[in-house]
Amino acid sequence: MPEDIIEEDLLRSIDEVDAQIKIFRQRVQAVLDAAQGDGSKSSPKLDAGGAG
């Protein structure tokens, strides 16, 4: 049964990393939005969904 425990721990770790990535993306988007509000209207929006 230790394999089940290892698998659950791994899945939990993946979920935690996924949540951290989501928070990071929100922060990056906020920075990009703030930069565009400062007059940098020519900056294209970046899609960070393809990494990993």
Gaussian input, Z-matrix of N, CA and C with variables (Angstrom, degrees):
# hf/3-21g

backbone

0 1
 N
 C     1     B1
 C     2     B2     1     A1
 N     3     B3     2     A2     1     D1
 C     4     B4     3     A3     2     D2
 C     5     B5     4     A4     3     D3
 N     6     B6     5     A5     4     D4
 C     7     B7     6     A6     5     D5
 C     8     B8     7     A7     6     D6
 N     9     B9     8     A8     7     D7
 C    10    B10     9     A9     8     D8
 C    11    B11    10    A10     9     D9
 N    12    B12    11    A11    10    D10
 C    13    B13    12    A12    11    D11
 C    14    B14    13    A13    12    D12
 N    15    B15    14    A14    13    D13
 C    16    B16    15    A15    14    D14
 C    17    B17    16    A16    15    D15
 N    18    B18    17    A17    16    D16
 C    19    B19    18    A18    17    D17
 C    20    B20    19    A19    18    D18
 N    21    B21    20    A20    19    D19
 C    22    B22    21    A21    20    D20
 C    23    B23    22    A22    21    D21
 N    24    B24    23    A23    22    D22
 C    25    B25    24    A24    23    D23
 C    26    B26    25    A25    24    D24
 N    27    B27    26    A26    25    D25
 C    28    B28    27    A27    26    D26
 C    29    B29    28    A28    27    D27
 N    30    B30    29    A29    28    D28
 C    31    B31    30    A30    29    D29
 C    32    B32    31    A31    30    D30
 N    33    B33    32    A32    31    D31
 C    34    B34    33    A33    32    D32
 C    35    B35    34    A34    33    D33
 N    36    B36    35    A35    34    D34
 C    37    B37    36    A36    35    D35
 C    38    B38    37    A37    36    D36
 N    39    B39    38    A38    37    D37
 C    40    B40    39    A39    38    D38
 C    41    B41    40    A40    39    D39
 N    42    B42    41    A41    40    D40
 C    43    B43    42    A42    41    D41
 C    44    B44    43    A43    42    D42
 N    45    B45    44    A44    43    D43
 C    46    B46    45    A45    44    D44
 C    47    B47    46    A46    45    D45
 N    48    B48    47    A47    46    D46
 C    49    B49    48    A48    47    D47
 C    50    B50    49    A49    48    D48
 N    51    B51    50    A50    49    D49
 C    52    B52    51    A51    50    D50
 C    53    B53    52    A52    51    D51
 N    54    B54    53    A53    52    D52
 C    55    B55    54    A54    53    D53
 C    56    B56    55    A55    54    D54
 N    57    B57    56    A56    55    D55
 C    58    B58    57    A57    56    D56
 C    59    B59    58    A58    57    D57
 N    60    B60    59    A59    58    D58
 C    61    B61    60    A60    59    D59
 C    62    B62    61    A61    60    D60
 N    63    B63    62    A62    61    D61
 C    64    B64    63    A63    62    D62
 C    65    B65    64    A64    63    D63
 N    66    B66    65    A65    64    D64
 C    67    B67    66    A66    65    D65
 C    68    B68    67    A67    66    D66
 N    69    B69    68    A68    67    D67
 C    70    B70    69    A69    68    D68
 C    71    B71    70    A70    69    D69
 N    72    B72    71    A71    70    D70
 C    73    B73    72    A72    71    D71
 C    74    B74    73    A73    72    D72
 N    75    B75    74    A74    73    D73
 C    76    B76    75    A75    74    D74
 C    77    B77    76    A76    75    D75
 N    78    B78    77    A77    76    D76
 C    79    B79    78    A78    77    D77
 C    80    B80    79    A79    78    D78
 N    81    B81    80    A80    79    D79
 C    82    B82    81    A81    80    D80
 C    83    B83    82    A82    81    D81
 N    84    B84    83    A83    82    D82
 C    85    B85    84    A84    83    D83
 C    86    B86    85    A85    84    D84
 N    87    B87    86    A86    85    D85
 C    88    B88    87    A87    86    D86
 C    89    B89    88    A88    87    D87
 N    90    B90    89    A89    88    D88
 C    91    B91    90    A90    89    D89
 C    92    B92    91    A91    90    D90
 N    93    B93    92    A92    91    D91
 C    94    B94    93    A93    92    D92
 C    95    B95    94    A94    93    D93
 N    96    B96    95    A95    94    D94
 C    97    B97    96    A96    95    D95
 C    98    B98    97    A97    96    D96
 N    99    B99    98    A98    97    D97
 C   100   B100    99    A99    98    D98
 C   101   B101   100   A100    99    D99
 N   102   B102   101   A101   100   D100
 C   103   B103   102   A102   101   D101
 C   104   B104   103   A103   102   D102
 N   105   B105   104   A104   103   D103
 C   106   B106   105   A105   104   D104
 C   107   B107   106   A106   105   D105
 N   108   B108   107   A107   106   D106
 C   109   B109   108   A108   107   D107
 C   110   B110   109   A109   108   D108
 N   111   B111   110   A110   109   D109
 C   112   B112   111   A111   110   D110
 C   113   B113   112   A112   111   D111
 N   114   B114   113   A113   112   D112
 C   115   B115   114   A114   113   D113
 C   116   B116   115   A115   114   D114
 N   117   B117   116   A116   115   D115
 C   118   B118   117   A117   116   D116
 C   119   B119   118   A118   117   D117
 N   120   B120   119   A119   118   D118
 C   121   B121   120   A120   119   D119
 C   122   B122   121   A121   120   D120
 N   123   B123   122   A122   121   D121
 C   124   B124   123   A123   122   D122
 C   125   B125   124   A124   123   D123
 N   126   B126   125   A125   124   D124
 C   127   B127   126   A126   125   D125
 C   128   B128   127   A127   126   D126
 N   129   B129   128   A128   127   D127
 C   130   B130   129   A129   128   D128
 C   131   B131   130   A130   129   D129
 N   132   B132   131   A131   130   D130
 C   133   B133   132   A132   131   D131
 C   134   B134   133   A133   132   D132
 N   135   B135   134   A134   133   D133
 C   136   B136   135   A135   134   D134
 C   137   B137   136   A136   135   D135
 N   138   B138   137   A137   136   D136
 C   139   B139   138   A138   137   D137
 C   140   B140   139   A139   138   D138
 N   141   B141   140   A140   139   D139
 C   142   B142   141   A141   140   D140
 C   143   B143   142   A142   141   D141
 N   144   B144   143   A143   142   D142
 C   145   B145   144   A144   143   D143
 C   146   B146   145   A145   144   D144
 N   147   B147   146   A146   145   D145
 C   148   B148   147   A147   146   D146
 C   149   B149   148   A148   147   D147
 N   150   B150   149   A149   148   D148
 C   151   B151   150   A150   149   D149
 C   152   B152   151   A151   150   D150
 N   153   B153   152   A152   151   D151
 C   154   B154   153   A153   152   D152
 C   155   B155   154   A154   153   D153

   B1=1.4586
   B2=1.5216
   B3=1.3267
   B4=1.4709
   B5=1.5325
   B6=1.3347
   B7=1.4665
   B8=1.5224
   B9=1.3290
   B10=1.4647
   B11=1.5226
   B12=1.3179
   B13=1.4623
   B14=1.5213
   B15=1.3213
   B16=1.4728
   B17=1.5264
   B18=1.3247
   B19=1.4673
   B20=1.5272
   B21=1.3248
   B22=1.4638
   B23=1.5218
   B24=1.3279
   B25=1.4627
   B26=1.5289
   B27=1.3266
   B28=1.4615
   B29=1.5260
   B30=1.3231
   B31=1.4680
   B32=1.5221
   B33=1.3233
   B34=1.4650
   B35=1.5268
   B36=1.3210
   B37=1.4647
   B38=1.5298
   B39=1.3173
   B40=1.4670
   B41=1.5206
   B42=1.3277
   B43=1.4661
   B44=1.5255
   B45=1.3322
   B46=1.4638
   B47=1.5244
   B48=1.3189
   B49=1.4612
   B50=1.5284
   B51=1.3183
   B52=1.4600
   B53=1.5293
   B54=1.3210
   B55=1.4655
   B56=1.5272
   B57=1.3337
   B58=1.4639
   B59=1.5244
   B60=1.3229
   B61=1.4692
   B62=1.5191
   B63=1.3246
   B64=1.4667
   B65=1.5266
   B66=1.3381
   B67=1.4681
   B68=1.5252
   B69=1.3300
   B70=1.4625
   B71=1.5245
   B72=1.3261
   B73=1.4697
   B74=1.5189
   B75=1.3382
   B76=1.4641
   B77=1.5182
   B78=1.3325
   B79=1.4703
   B80=1.5241
   B81=1.3288
   B82=1.4645
   B83=1.5270
   B84=1.3271
   B85=1.4639
   B86=1.5152
   B87=1.3323
   B88=1.4632
   B89=1.5220
   B90=1.3272
   B91=1.4668
   B92=1.5267
   B93=1.3277
   B94=1.4708
   B95=1.5227
   B96=1.3187
   B97=1.4626
   B98=1.5259
   B99=1.3334
   B100=1.4625
   B101=1.5274
   B102=1.3325
   B103=1.4637
   B104=1.5203
   B105=1.3049
   B106=1.4601
   B107=1.5222
   B108=1.2961
   B109=1.4530
   B110=1.5135
   B111=1.3404
   B112=1.4578
   B113=1.5230
   B114=1.3172
   B115=1.4505
   B116=1.5161
   B117=1.2964
   B118=1.4634
   B119=1.5227
   B120=1.3133
   B121=1.4573
   B122=1.5195
   B123=1.3330
   B124=1.4553
   B125=1.5088
   B126=1.3448
   B127=1.4526
   B128=1.5234
   B129=1.3403
   B130=1.4570
   B131=1.5237
   B132=1.3175
   B133=1.4676
   B134=1.5282
   B135=1.3178
   B136=1.4485
   B137=1.5150
   B138=1.3406
   B139=1.4555
   B140=1.5152
   B141=1.3423
   B142=1.4504
   B143=1.5141
   B144=1.3015
   B145=1.4480
   B146=1.5168
   B147=1.3279
   B148=1.4427
   B149=1.4978
   B150=1.3085
   B151=1.4538
   B152=1.5216
   B153=1.3361
   B154=1.4422
   B155=1.4472
   A1=115.04
   A2=119.45
   A3=117.66
   A4=112.39
   A5=116.76
   A6=119.09
   A7=110.63
   A8=116.92
   A9=120.36
   A10=110.77
   A11=116.06
   A12=120.23
   A13=110.26
   A14=116.39
   A15=120.65
   A16=109.94
   A17=116.75
   A18=120.36
   A19=111.13
   A20=117.18
   A21=120.64
   A22=111.20
   A23=116.51
   A24=120.88
   A25=110.60
   A26=115.76
   A27=120.00
   A28=110.92
   A29=116.84
   A30=120.25
   A31=111.14
   A32=116.98
   A33=120.85
   A34=109.97
   A35=116.67
   A36=120.62
   A37=110.97
   A38=116.19
   A39=120.24
   A40=110.12
   A41=116.99
   A42=120.85
   A43=111.37
   A44=116.86
   A45=120.62
   A46=110.93
   A47=116.78
   A48=120.44
   A49=110.12
   A50=116.46
   A51=120.65
   A52=111.11
   A53=116.85
   A54=120.92
   A55=110.86
   A56=116.98
   A57=120.14
   A58=111.20
   A59=116.70
   A60=120.58
   A61=110.18
   A62=117.29
   A63=121.14
   A64=110.64
   A65=116.80
   A66=121.03
   A67=110.16
   A68=116.92
   A69=120.90
   A70=110.89
   A71=117.18
   A72=120.74
   A73=111.04
   A74=116.88
   A75=120.23
   A76=110.47
   A77=116.90
   A78=120.44
   A79=111.03
   A80=116.60
   A81=120.33
   A82=109.77
   A83=116.73
   A84=119.88
   A85=111.10
   A86=117.35
   A87=120.58
   A88=110.82
   A89=117.13
   A90=120.54
   A91=110.13
   A92=116.69
   A93=119.79
   A94=111.29
   A95=116.59
   A96=119.97
   A97=111.00
   A98=116.81
   A99=120.58
   A100=110.57
   A101=116.60
   A102=120.34
   A103=110.62
   A104=117.48
   A105=120.73
   A106=110.26
   A107=117.53
   A108=121.52
   A109=112.71
   A110=116.58
   A111=121.69
   A112=112.51
   A113=118.21
   A114=121.19
   A115=113.59
   A116=118.26
   A117=121.67
   A118=109.39
   A119=116.09
   A120=120.66
   A121=112.88
   A122=118.56
   A123=120.56
   A124=112.41
   A125=118.96
   A126=121.44
   A127=109.91
   A128=117.23
   A129=119.18
   A130=110.55
   A131=117.10
   A132=120.44
   A133=107.79
   A134=115.45
   A135=121.13
   A136=109.77
   A137=115.83
   A138=120.74
   A139=107.60
   A140=116.95
   A141=121.40
   A142=111.58
   A143=118.32
   A144=120.49
   A145=115.39
   A146=120.30
   A147=120.75
   A148=116.72
   A149=119.37
   A150=120.36
   A151=111.09
   A152=116.32
   A153=120.10
   A154=113.36
   D1=-12.97
   D2=178.96
   D3=-60.61
   D4=-25.52
   D5=178.63
   D6=-64.02
   D7=-36.73
   D8=177.56
   D9=-64.36
   D10=-40.55
   D11=179.68
   D12=-66.49
   D13=-41.52
   D14=178.70
   D15=-63.52
   D16=-42.14
   D17=179.83
   D18=-64.16
   D19=-44.03
   D20=178.61
   D21=-62.45
   D22=-40.92
   D23=179.15
   D24=-64.26
   D25=-41.16
   D26=178.87
   D27=-64.67
   D28=-43.76
   D29=179.00
   D30=-64.14
   D31=-38.06
   D32=177.62
   D33=-64.89
   D34=-41.84
   D35=178.90
   D36=-63.13
   D37=-40.74
   D38=178.62
   D39=-62.75
   D40=-42.86
   D41=178.29
   D42=-62.19
   D43=-39.36
   D44=179.26
   D45=-65.64
   D46=-42.84
   D47=178.64
   D48=-65.15
   D49=-41.03
   D50=178.04
   D51=-59.81
   D52=-41.60
   D53=178.22
   D54=-65.04
   D55=-39.53
   D56=178.70
   D57=-66.31
   D58=-38.37
   D59=177.11
   D60=-63.72
   D61=-41.07
   D62=179.37
   D63=-61.25
   D64=-44.57
   D65=177.92
   D66=-62.65
   D67=-43.08
   D68=179.75
   D69=-61.04
   D70=-43.80
   D71=179.07
   D72=-61.54
   D73=-39.44
   D74=178.58
   D75=-63.82
   D76=-40.66
   D77=179.23
   D78=-66.48
   D79=-41.73
   D80=178.43
   D81=-63.00
   D82=-42.95
   D83=179.17
   D84=-62.47
   D85=-39.33
   D86=178.27
   D87=-63.68
   D88=-40.25
   D89=178.28
   D90=-65.54
   D91=-43.34
   D92=178.50
   D93=-63.03
   D94=-42.28
   D95=178.48
   D96=-63.07
   D97=-41.15
   D98=179.12
   D99=-65.32
   D100=-39.70
   D101=179.75
   D102=-65.96
   D103=-38.78
   D104=178.58
   D105=-68.50
   D106=-32.25
   D107=177.67
   D108=-69.72
   D109=-20.05
   D110=179.48
   D111=-85.59
   D112=6.33
   D113=176.72
   D114=108.57
   D115=4.69
   D116=179.12
   D117=-91.77
   D118=59.14
   D119=-174.61
   D120=-70.52
   D121=-16.61
   D122=-177.74
   D123=-83.62
   D124=-4.35
   D125=179.75
   D126=-72.80
   D127=125.19
   D128=177.94
   D129=-75.50
   D130=151.70
   D131=175.26
   D132=-75.75
   D133=137.30
   D134=-177.86
   D135=-101.56
   D136=140.27
   D137=175.64
   D138=-103.17
   D139=116.25
   D140=-177.56
   D141=-97.15
   D142=18.86
   D143=-173.64
   D144=-82.03
   D145=-10.17
   D146=-173.51
   D147=-94.49
   D148=-2.65
   D149=-176.71
   D150=-86.33
   D151=119.59
   D152=171.05
   D153=100.59

